[in-house]
């Protein structure tokens, strides 16, 4: 009987005060407090396990400011996001709801023994990136050829990485000392662009990513200002009466330009064909007091002006539905914006239509620069024409002896024409060739 009583006294006792309760021993921690990492807005839980607690108390304390958060099962702090749970055995857990950056700290699980006992666990908070709109560059407009610096500032935990990319995936031209490097993307909070050209105009993305979803991006529009550059093709156009006349003008400009067509009314050209001969009658040779015929961007019974825009590229097409002699002359495509203006021109003249049942002739057109090179540099005509061209210059400039001009430029057997036409009538070839040469020498050389 005595032996049985002794055995009961020496057995460990379980109680609500902790596993392995022994009234004669001090409390002890069963394990360390593990660190936790949570995304912002989630709940963080730190757990502390204790044995032999007896009459002692467990408290949670915030490490940075030593503020007491709880004592046993009672919450001391006024922070409504914090509460305590106990499994009625040995584990005491600190809960922090809706975790924010300020909760990123270390927390002590403490037992109020004579010599304080504690375990420390830390809470790390992951914060997705956020771009600071106030400190990040906004849409930017620069002059062509100038430099620019774009800045992107973002916060987050861990600190975000900044990547720059173009919306159209075209490369950046980065200047490093004396070299130029093209890269599809650039990493860094500051992007330096040098000698910016019009083809660099467009959307640039600043992307912030720290592997905590979601990544964020800011759209920055880079505009490049430059004065218009204008090109009209063809620059020389021959067309039969009654045909449709189409002139195209391409413009590159930013800001958006005002573009229109005009025709000088001081020059009235009348071209007639009599037995294959060419004659020219000029009226209104004085420009003083004479005006311009302006083609407005609208549809009329006689013509249509159609404009189209794609970025800084602009196209203006003038269509005269039925060509007549009053539309002979020089047409100008005028484009202007706040940085300047430019004019490009094209000359339109009449060519003969079909005769005696021959195949209808197509419109003749050729770039002035190309035709000049062909005539003067013998790029198409054979060398035997050089002396003939030289000997007929005086005749050409005096607008005389056009039949002789036609014969002087009669091509060798198998030689290609210097312009394109579908007519099978060789007389038309001589006539048109003389007209083109006269226009070039008198008006452009």
LINVEN-V288427 format. One record per residue. N is the residue number from 0. RES is the residue in one letter. NEAR is the number of other C-alpha atoms within 8 Angstrom. Layout:
n = {N:N}
res = {RES:RES}
near = {NEAR:NEAR}
This chain:
n = {0:1:2:3:4:5:6:7:8:9:10:11:12:13:14:15:16:17:18:19:20:21:22:23:24:25:26:27:28:29:30:31:32:33:34:35:36:37:38:39:40:41:42:43:44:45:46:47:48:49:50:51:52:53:54:55:56:57:58:59:60:61:62:63:64:65:66:67:68:69:70:71:72:73:74:75:76:77:78:79:80:81:82:83:84:85:86:87:88:89:90:91:92:93:94:95:96:97:98:99:100:101:102:103:104:105:106:107:108:109:110:111:112:113:114:115:116:117:118:119:120:121:122:123:124:125:126:127:128:129:130:131:132:133:134:135:136:137:138:139:140:141:142:143:144:145:146:147:148:149:150:151:152:153:154:155:156:157:158:159:160:161:162:163:164:165:166:167:168:169:170:171:172:173:174:175:176:177:178:179:180:181:182:183:184:185:186:187:188:189:190:191:192:193:194:195:196:197:198:199:200:201:202:203:204:205:206:207:208:209:210:211:212:213:214:215:216:217:218:219:220:221:222:223:224:225:226:227:228:229:230:231:232:233:234:235:236:237:238:239:240:241:242:243:244:245:246:247:248:249:250:251:252:253:254:255:256:257:258:259:260:261:262:263:264:265:266:267:268:269:270:271:272:273:274:275:276:277:278:279:280:281:282:283:284:285:286:287:288:289:290:291:292:293:294:295:296:297:298:299:300:301:302:303:304:305:306:307:308:309:310:311:312:313:314:315:316:317:318:319:320:321:322:323:324:325:326:327:328:329:330:331:332:333:334:335:336:337:338:339:340:341:342:343:344:345:346:347:348:349:350:351:352:353:354:355:356:357:358:359:360:361:362:363:364:365:366:367:368:369:370:371:372:373:374:375:376:377:378:379:380:381:382:383:384:385:386:387:388:389:390:391:392:393:394:395:396:397:398:399:400:401:402:403:404:405:406:407:408:409:410:411:412:413:414:415:416:417:418:419:420:421:422:423:424:425:426:427:428:429:430:431:432:433:434:435:436:437:438:439:440:441:442:443:444}
res = {X:X:X:X:X:X:X:X:X:X:X:X:X:X:X:X:X:X:X:X:X:X:X:X:X:X:X:X:X:X:X:X:X:X:X:X:X:X:X:X:X:X:X:X:X:X:X:X:X:X:X:X:X:X:X:X:X:X:X:X:X:X:X:X:X:X:X:X:X:X:X:X:X:X:X:X:X:X:X:X:X:X:X:X:X:X:X:X:X:X:X:X:X:X:X:X:X:X:X:X:X:X:X:X:X:X:X:X:X:X:X:X:X:X:X:X:X:X:X:X:X:X:X:X:X:X:X:X:X:X:X:X:X:X:X:X:X:X:X:X:X:X:X:X:X:X:X:X:X:X:X:X:X:X:X:X:X:X:X:X:X:X:X:X:X:X:X:X:X:X:X:X:X:X:X:X:X:X:X:X:X:X:X:X:X:X:X:X:X:X:X:X:X:X:X:X:X:X:X:X:X:X:X:X:X:X:X:X:X:X:X:X:X:X:X:X:X:X:X:X:X:X:X:X:X:X:X:X:X:X:X:X:X:X:X:X:X:X:X:X:X:X:X:X:X:X:X:X:X:X:X:X:X:X:X:X:X:X:X:X:X:X:X:X:X:X:X:X:X:X:X:X:X:X:X:X:X:X:X:X:X:X:X:X:X:X:X:X:X:X:X:X:X:X:X:X:X:X:X:X:X:X:X:X:X:X:X:X:X:X:X:X:X:X:X:X:X:X:X:X:X:X:X:X:X:X:X:X:X:X:X:X:X:X:X:X:X:X:X:X:X:X:X:X:X:X:X:X:X:X:X:X:X:X:X:X:X:X:X:X:X:X:X:X:X:X:X:X:X:X:X:X:X:X:X:X:X:X:X:X:X:X:X:X:X:X:X:X:X:X:X:X:X:X:X:X:X:X:X:X:X:X:X:X:X:X:X:X:X:X:X:X:X:X:X:X:X:X:X:X:X:X:X:X:X:X:X:X:X:X:X:X:X:X:X:X:X:X:X:X:X:X:X:X:X}
near = {4:5:6:7:8:8:8:7:6:6:6:7:7:9:9:8:13:14:12:10:14:9:7:4:6:9:11:8:10:7:6:9:11:8:9:11:9:12:9:11:8:9:10:12:9:12:10:13:10:13:14:15:13:11:5:9:9:11:13:13:13:13:10:6:5:7:7:11:12:13:12:7:8:7:10:8:9:4:5:6:8:12:9:12:9:10:7:6:10:13:11:12:11:12:13:11:10:9:14:9:8:5:8:10:11:11:12:12:13:12:12:11:8:4:5:8:8:8:11:10:13:11:14:10:14:12:11:13:17:9:13:10:7:4:8:11:10:6:8:9:8:11:9:11:8:9:10:9:8:9:10:13:10:12:10:12:11:7:9:12:9:13:12:13:12:14:9:5:7:7:9:11:10:11:10:7:4:5:6:8:9:8:9:10:10:9:8:9:9:8:10:9:12:11:8:13:9:9:4:8:10:9:11:12:12:13:12:15:14:14:7:10:7:8:12:10:9:8:8:12:11:13:10:14:13:11:12:15:8:14:8:13:10:11:12:12:13:11:15:12:12:7:9:9:11:8:10:11:12:11:12:10:15:12:9:7:10:7:9:12:12:12:11:11:9:12:10:11:13:9:10:7:9:6:4:8:9:11:7:8:7:9:8:8:7:6:7:4:4:8:7:9:8:8:8:7:9:7:7:6:4:7:10:13:13:9:9:7:8:6:5:10:10:13:11:13:12:13:11:11:10:10:13:8:9:6:7:13:12:10:12:11:14:13:14:13:14:6:8:8:10:10:9:10:10:13:11:13:11:11:9:9:8:9:5:4:5:9:8:8:10:8:9:10:11:11:10:9:6:8:10:10:10:12:10:7:7:12:8:8:11:8:6:6:11:10:7:10:10:7:7:10:9:7:10:15:10:6:8:7:8:11:7:7:12:12:8:10:11:7:8:5:4:4:7:6:6:8:7:7:8:8:11:6:7:7:7:10:8:12:12:9:10:11:9:8:9:12:9:11:11:9:7:6:5}
